[in-house]
Amino acid sequence: MSWGRRPCWVKHSLFEGVRFLRRFPALERLTLRVQFAPRYPDLDGDDCPTDKTVIKNENHEMRVIAAMVLAEVRFEQRRDPSWRPPRVRVVRCA
């Protein structure tokens, strides 16, 4: 499912996401697939960032998303120690 969200938008969805996860107590693993849309379709030539820069920025955003999701899961687990959250993995879509 693609929501077209950036890390700053993911932040506002974390609480609902963890509440959703709690509905599946037997869930052992969760893989979140992140897909990045082209960001600079209007730029040509020298104004367009290099592939290396784009990959570096996407890798940074992946780390930010993963850290935010894992922090929210840990927070919820501290609130309710009886809840066993799934192992969370964040991967990039091809």
ChimeraX attribute file (.defattr): number of C-alpha atoms within 10 A of each C-alpha:
attribute: neighborCount
match mode: 1-to-1
recipient: residues
	/A:1	7
	/A:2	8
	/A:3	9
	/A:4	11
	/A:5	14
	/A:6	13
	/A:7	15
	/A:8	11
	/A:9	12
	/A:10	17
	/A:11	15
	/A:12	10
	/A:13	12
	/A:14	17
	/A:15	14
	/A:16	10
	/A:17	14
	/A:18	17
	/A:19	12
	/A:20	10
	/A:21	15
	/A:22	16
	/A:23	9
	/A:24	11
	/A:25	11
	/A:26	11
	/A:27	13
	/A:28	11
	/A:29	10
	/A:30	13
	/A:31	11
	/A:32	15
	/A:33	14
	/A:34	22
	/A:35	17
	/A:36	15
	/A:37	9
	/A:38	7
	/A:39	10
	/A:40	11
	/A:41	8
	/A:42	7
	/A:43	10
	/A:44	9
	/A:45	7
	/A:46	7
	/A:47	9
	/A:48	14
	/A:49	13
	/A:50	11
	/A:51	9
	/A:52	9
	/A:53	11
	/A:54	15
	/A:55	11
	/A:56	12
	/A:57	11
	/A:58	16
	/A:59	13
	/A:60	12
	/A:61	17
	/A:62	21
	/A:63	13
	/A:64	15
	/A:65	21
	/A:66	17
	/A:67	13
	/A:68	16
	/A:69	23
	/A:70	16
	/A:71	13
	/A:72	16
	/A:73	23
	/A:74	14
	/A:75	13
	/A:76	18
	/A:77	15
	/A:78	11
	/A:79	10
	/A:80	10
	/A:81	11
	/A:82	8
	/A:83	12
	/A:84	15
	/A:85	21
	/A:86	17
	/A:87	12
	/A:88	15
	/A:89	13
	/A:90	17
	/A:91	13
	/A:92	12
	/A:93	9
	/A:94	7
